[in-house]
Amino acid sequence: FEDFFKAYLKMYAHKTLTSDDFRAFFVSHFQDDTTIQDMDWDAWYHQPGMPPEEPTFDRSLAEASETLAKTWLTIDGEEQHEGDSSAPRATTTSIPTSDLTKWSSAQIVAFLDAIKLATISNNKPLSLKTIQSMNETYNFSSTKNSEILY
């Protein structure tokens, strides 16, 4: 697809084209691909809703972010049930030591977004203790990445 996209940009940069122009270029570019010949262009162009072929996406990175967020939310929930914020940590869920240095900033932001969305929907902010534990574990406050700092 990347080769198609580059060729498409080269051919139509700074030009206006119609749907028929796009279709002709697409079919021409993928002329050896037999699956393209069976495409229902009328459905793609004129039927409401999502296209007839749903793409499949690799969600492994997003799932890792969501799983880590759920773990931290569980830890936070256990801490909030302790009642005494000065008491030592007595959670049954261990603090995850995932190596976020190997994660992209987008994956870290997805992790933080998952936590943010959960706290908003539950109307329960994370405890200060949990936030401090996250910072001790991942050293977020020393990053120079503004997406993560925000």
N, C-alpha and C positions, 0 to 999 in steps of 0.2 A: 504494500500500500504506500510505503514511503516513496518509492520510485514514481508511482502514479502521481502522488501529490506534488513532487518536485516538477514533473513534466507538466502537470496541470498549471502550476504557478508560472512556469516558464512560458507556456503557450498563451495564457490568459491574463497575465499581469497587466494591470491598468486598463483592462477591457471589460466591457459588459457582455454577458452571454446569456442565452436563454436556457431553459431546462433541456430543450432538444439539443442544443450545442453541448451541454454537459454530458447528456446521454451518449451522443455520438462519440465524443472524446473518450468516455469511460469504456464503451464497447470496443472501440478501436484499440485502446491501450491493453485491455484484457481479452483480446480476440482469441487467444489460445486456451482460455479458461472456460471449460464447458458449463460450469455452474452459472456463469454470467448470462449465457444464452437463455436460461430458464427464468430469469428475473422478470417479475411482474411489474413493469415500469408504471403501468396505469395505477396499480395499488400504491406504489411508492409516491407517486405524484398527486393522486386525486382522492384517496381514501383518508378520512379523518383518523386521528390517533397515531399511535406509534407505528413505525414501519413493520411490515409483516415478518421480517427476520430480526429477532432480538439478538444483539451481540452478547457473547459471553465474556465476562471480564475476570481476570485473575484478581481475587480479593485477598490473597494471602497476606499482603502487607497491611491492608486495612483491618483484617481480622486480628492480626498481631497487636495492632494499636487498640482495637476495641477490647480484646482480652485483657491487656495490661490495664486499661482504664477500669474494667469491671473488677479486677483484683484490688486496685487502689480504692474503689468505691466500697468494696466489701470491708477492707481494712478500716476505712473511715467510719462505716456503720458500726463496726465492732467497738471502735474507740468511743464513739458518741454514746454507746449504751453503757460504757463503764461509769459514766456519771462524773467521776472526779478527774478533772483534766490534769491534776498534779500527780496522779498515780502513775506508776511505771507502766509501760506498754504491756498489755496482757491479751493480745489478739491471738486468735487461733489461726489466722491467715498470716503467713510469713511475708515480710516485705520483699517484693520482687527485686531482683538484682539484674534485671535485663540490661544488656549492654547497649544503651541507646547511642553510643558513639558510632555504631555501624548503621544506624537508621538515618534516612534522609530527613531534612528539616520538615518536609511535607508529612512524613509518617509521624514525626513527633507532634506536629501541629494537629494531626488527626487524633492522636492519643489525647492531647489536651482538650480538643474540641469534644471528644466523646465524654470526657469528665464534665466539661462545662454544660453540655446538653443534658446530661443526667442530673446534675445539681439543679439546673433550672426547672426541669420537668418535675423533680421531686420537691422543689422549693426548699432545699436544704443545702446550704453552702458546705464546702469541705471544712473540717475543723482546722484550726491553726496548726495543731500537732501533726495532722496528715500532710499539710502543705510543707511544713518544716521537714518532715521525713522524706517527702518527695525531693525537696531541694538538696538534702544531705545525700540522698541516693544518686541523683542525676545531675546535681550542680547546675540547675537551671539559671540561677541568679547571676552566674558568671559568664553566661553565653553572650556573644556579641550579635546574635541573630535576633532581630527585632520581632520576627514572627513568634518566636518562642518566648521572648521576654513579655510580649503583650499578653 
